[in-house]
Amino acid sequence: MPIRRLPEGAEYDPNRVLDAIIAKLRLKNDAALSRVLEVAPPVISKIRHNTLPIGATLLLRMHEESEFSIGELRALMVKPVEELAF
């Protein structure tokens, strides 16, 4: 199975997907998000600080709770080229 790569010039940004889920579910903060996703708060912190990738299991939990499609969640993880500051 081929490895999926980011589009040329795009940048991985997990904060976009976390913020989108918080907004959609009208949560107060990352602690509330961790409770909804049933993960420890440090997991969300590590994802935000780009030291832990969003794994398949967590991606499925995000999909189940937010009702974003997997494709929408994956698209939110990438900062589009036009948003990058040069």
C-alpha positions as CSV (number, residue, x, y, z in Angstrom):
1,M,0.0,0.0,0.0
2,P,1.5,3.4,-1.0
3,I,2.2,6.0,1.7
4,R,0.1,9.1,1.3
5,R,2.1,12.3,1.0
6,L,1.1,15.8,1.7
7,P,0.4,18.0,-1.4
8,E,3.4,20.0,-2.6
9,G,3.9,23.0,-0.3
10,A,1.2,21.9,2.2
11,E,1.9,21.5,5.9
12,Y,0.6,19.1,8.6
13,D,-1.3,21.1,11.2
14,P,-3.2,19.0,13.7
15,N,-4.5,22.1,15.5
16,R,-6.9,22.8,12.7
17,V,-8.8,19.5,13.2
18,L,-8.8,19.7,17.0
19,D,-10.1,23.3,16.8
20,A,-12.8,22.3,14.3
21,I,-14.0,19.4,16.5
22,I,-14.1,21.7,19.6
23,A,-16.1,24.3,17.6
24,K,-18.5,21.7,16.1
25,L,-19.2,20.1,19.5
26,R,-19.3,23.4,21.3
27,L,-16.7,22.3,23.8
28,K,-15.0,24.7,26.2
29,N,-11.3,23.5,25.8
30,D,-8.9,20.6,25.2
31,A,-9.8,19.0,28.5
32,A,-13.4,18.7,27.4
33,L,-12.3,17.3,24.0
34,S,-10.1,14.7,25.7
35,R,-13.2,13.5,27.8
36,V,-15.4,13.3,24.7
37,L,-12.7,11.4,22.7
38,E,-11.9,9.2,25.8
39,V,-8.2,9.9,25.8
40,A,-5.9,11.4,28.5
41,P,-5.4,15.2,28.3
42,P,-1.7,14.8,27.6
43,V,-2.6,13.0,24.4
44,I,-4.4,16.1,23.1
45,S,-1.4,18.3,24.2
46,K,1.1,16.1,22.5
47,I,-1.0,16.2,19.3
48,R,-1.2,20.0,19.5
49,H,2.6,20.3,20.0
50,N,3.2,17.9,17.0
51,T,5.0,15.3,19.1
52,L,2.3,12.6,18.6
53,P,0.5,12.0,15.3
54,I,-3.2,11.4,15.1
55,G,-3.5,7.7,14.8
56,A,-6.2,5.6,13.1
57,T,-8.0,4.8,16.4
58,L,-8.2,8.4,17.4
59,L,-9.2,9.4,13.9
60,L,-12.1,7.0,14.1
61,R,-13.2,8.4,17.5
62,M,-13.1,11.9,16.1
63,H,-15.3,10.7,13.2
64,E,-17.7,9.0,15.5
65,E,-18.1,11.9,17.9
66,S,-18.0,14.9,15.5
67,E,-19.7,13.2,12.5
68,F,-17.1,14.8,10.2
69,S,-16.2,12.3,7.5
70,I,-12.8,10.7,7.6
71,G,-12.0,12.7,4.4
72,E,-13.0,15.9,6.1
73,L,-10.9,15.2,9.1
74,R,-7.9,14.3,7.0
75,A,-8.4,17.5,5.0
76,L,-8.5,19.5,8.2
77,M,-5.1,18.1,9.3
78,V,-3.4,19.8,6.4
79,K,-2.8,23.5,6.2
80,P,-3.5,24.4,2.5
81,V,-0.8,26.0,0.5
82,E,-2.6,29.4,0.2
83,E,-2.7,29.7,4.0
84,L,1.1,29.3,4.4
85,A,2.9,32.6,5.0
86,F,6.1,33.0,3.0
